[in-house]
Amino acid sequence: MPGWYRWDGEDLILSVHVQPRARQDGFAGVHGERLKIRITAPPADGKANRHLIRFLADACGVAPSRVELLSGHGSRSKQLRIHAPRRLPPGC
C-alpha cells in the first residue's frame, strides 16, 4: 500500500501535495510520500482549499460536505478525510 493513503474504518485519509494555479485540474502522480494534485484555483483566501475539496468530492463520488481538510490549511502539503468514498482516486 502506498504511503499517501490509509483507511480509517470506511473513511479514506489522503496525504496530498497541491499545485495551485495549474492549467487544469488533475491527479499528477506521487510527489515524495504524497499524491500530487494540480488545481486551477489560486492559493488565496481559501480558494485553493475549497476547490481541492470539490475536486476530490467529484473524483470520489461524494458530496463536498463529506470531504474534510484535516491539516495543511495554509500549506501545499495537506491531509484530508473522505467519508465513505464511492470511487477511489488513481492508485488507491
C-alpha positions in Angstrom: 0.0 0.0 0.0 1.4 3.4 -0.9 2.2 5.8 2.0 0.0 8.6 0.8 -3.3 7.0 1.7 -4.8 4.8 4.5 -8.1 3.6 5.7 -9.8 4.6 8.9 -12.8 2.4 9.0 -14.9 3.4 5.9 -13.1 6.7 5.6 -10.1 7.3 3.3 -7.3 9.5 4.6 -5.2 11.1 1.9 -1.9 12.9 2.1 -1.6 15.2 -0.8 0.7 17.8 -2.3 -1.3 20.6 -4.1 -0.1 22.6 -7.0 -2.3 25.7 -7.3 -2.7 27.8 -10.4 -2.3 24.8 -12.7 -3.6 24.8 -16.3 -6.1 22.2 -15.5 -7.3 20.1 -12.5 -6.0 16.6 -12.2 -4.0 13.9 -10.5 -0.3 14.2 -11.2 1.3 11.1 -9.7 3.2 10.9 -6.5 5.3 13.6 -5.0 7.5 12.1 -2.3 5.1 10.5 0.1 2.1 12.4 -1.1 -0.4 12.2 -4.0 0.2 15.3 -6.2 -2.9 17.1 -7.3 -3.0 20.1 -9.7 -5.8 22.6 -9.3 -6.6 25.8 -11.3 -7.6 27.9 -8.2 -5.2 30.4 -6.7 -3.9 29.9 -3.2 -5.6 33.0 -1.8 -8.4 33.4 0.7 -9.0 29.6 1.0 -10.0 29.3 -2.7 -7.5 26.5 -3.4 -8.7 24.5 -0.4 -12.4 24.9 -1.4 -11.5 23.9 -5.0 -9.5 20.9 -3.8 -12.4 19.7 -1.7 -14.8 20.0 -4.6 -12.3 18.2 -6.9 -11.8 15.3 -4.5 -15.5 15.1 -3.8 -16.2 14.7 -7.5 -13.4 12.3 -8.0 -14.6 10.1 -5.1 -18.3 10.3 -5.9 -19.3 12.1 -2.7 -20.8 15.5 -1.7 -18.2 18.2 -0.8 -19.5 18.1 2.8 -18.1 14.5 3.1 -14.5 15.8 2.4 -12.7 17.2 5.4 -9.4 19.1 5.4 -7.6 17.8 8.5 -4.3 19.6 8.2 -2.3 21.9 5.9 -4.8 24.8 5.6 -2.1 27.2 4.6 0.4 24.7 3.1 0.8 22.8 -0.2 1.0 19.6 1.9 -2.4 18.6 3.2 -4.2 15.7 4.8 -7.9 15.1 4.0 -10.5 12.7 5.2 -13.1 11.4 2.6 -16.1 9.9 4.4 -17.1 6.6 2.7 -15.9 7.3 -0.8 -17.9 5.6 -3.6 -14.9 5.7 -6.0 -11.2 5.9 -5.3 -8.6 8.3 -6.7 -6.0 6.7 -9.1 -3.5 4.5 -7.3 -5.7 3.5 -4.3 
